[in-house]
Amino acid sequence: MDELHVDWRAAGLRRTPQRQVVLELVRSCHEHPTADWIHQQARLRIPDISLATVYRTLRLLKEKDLIHEFSGGASPSRFDGTLHEHE
């Protein structure tokens, strides 16, 4: 599977525009984005997407091992869509 493609059915998920956009944003950003940044960018494509939807989607994508989450204590969590080993 390439970095931007996901087999939604194999992952046990239904493909929705919100899930697709959030995953694309995480996987295309090289700076490990925060949920707030993802929400801001997602609103450019889906103006009515809520921050709660972004958080739910990120949690679901993480549970399905489609993205990684890095939490830094008091700092906001950051997300990474690169699934192979890297620095």
VEXDREN-2710 file (C-alpha; in Angstrom, 1 decimal):
% VEXDREN-2710
k/r/px/py/pz
1/MET/0.0/0.0/0.0
2/ASP/1.4/3.4/-0.9
3/GLU/1.5/6.3/1.5
4/LEU/-1.6/8.0/0.2
5/HIS/-3.8/5.0/-0.6
6/VAL/-5.8/3.0/2.0
7/ASP/-8.0/0.0/1.5
8/TRP/-10.9/1.3/3.6
9/ARG/-12.7/-2.0/3.5
10/ALA/-9.6/-4.0/4.6
11/ALA/-9.2/-1.6/7.5
12/GLY/-12.8/-2.2/8.5
13/LEU/-13.9/1.3/7.8
14/ARG/-16.3/3.1/5.6
15/ARG/-14.7/5.7/3.4
16/THR/-16.2/9.2/4.2
17/PRO/-15.1/12.5/2.9
18/GLN/-14.1/13.6/6.4
19/ARG/-11.9/10.5/7.0
20/GLN/-10.3/10.8/3.5
21/VAL/-9.4/14.5/4.1
22/VAL/-8.1/14.0/7.6
23/LEU/-5.9/11.0/6.5
24/GLU/-4.6/12.9/3.4
25/LEU/-3.7/15.9/5.6
26/VAL/-1.8/13.8/8.1
27/ARG/0.0/11.8/5.4
28/SER/0.9/14.7/3.3
29/CYS/2.2/17.0/6.1
30/HIS/5.9/16.6/6.9
31/GLU/5.8/18.5/10.2
32/HIS/3.7/16.1/12.3
33/PRO/0.5/18.2/12.5
34/THR/-1.7/18.9/15.5
35/ALA/-5.4/18.3/15.5
36/ASP/-6.0/22.0/15.4
37/TRP/-3.9/22.4/12.3
38/ILE/-5.6/19.4/10.7
39/HIS/-9.0/21.0/11.5
40/GLN/-8.0/24.4/10.0
41/GLN/-6.8/22.7/6.8
42/ALA/-9.8/20.4/6.6
43/ARG/-12.2/23.3/6.8
44/LEU/-10.7/24.6/3.6
45/ARG/-12.1/21.5/1.9
46/ILE/-15.1/20.7/4.1
47/PRO/-16.2/24.0/5.7
48/ASP/-18.6/22.5/8.2
49/ILE/-16.2/19.8/9.6
50/SER/-16.1/20.1/13.4
51/LEU/-13.0/19.8/15.6
52/ALA/-14.8/17.0/17.4
53/THR/-15.1/15.1/14.0
54/VAL/-11.4/15.6/13.4
55/TYR/-10.5/14.2/16.9
56/ARG/-12.9/11.2/16.5
57/THR/-11.4/10.5/13.0
58/LEU/-7.8/10.8/14.3
59/ARG/-8.6/8.4/17.1
60/LEU/-10.2/5.9/14.7
61/LEU/-7.3/6.1/12.2
62/LYS/-4.9/5.6/15.1
63/GLU/-6.8/2.5/16.4
64/LYS/-6.7/1.0/12.9
65/ASP/-2.9/1.6/12.6
66/LEU/-3.3/4.0/9.7
67/ILE/-1.5/6.8/11.5
68/HIS/0.7/7.3/14.6
69/GLU/0.1/9.7/17.5
70/PHE/2.9/11.3/19.5
71/SER/1.9/12.9/22.8
72/GLY/4.2/15.3/24.6
73/GLY/2.7/15.7/28.0
74/ALA/1.5/19.3/28.2
75/SER/2.0/19.8/24.5
76/PRO/-0.7/18.9/22.1
77/SER/-0.5/15.5/20.4
78/ARG/1.0/15.4/17.0
79/PHE/0.2/12.9/14.2
80/ASP/2.3/11.0/11.6
81/GLY/1.0/9.2/8.6
82/THR/4.3/7.6/7.7
83/LEU/4.0/4.1/8.9
84/HIS/7.5/2.8/8.1
85/GLU/10.6/3.5/10.3
86/HIS/12.0/7.0/9.8
87/GLU/13.7/9.7/11.8
END
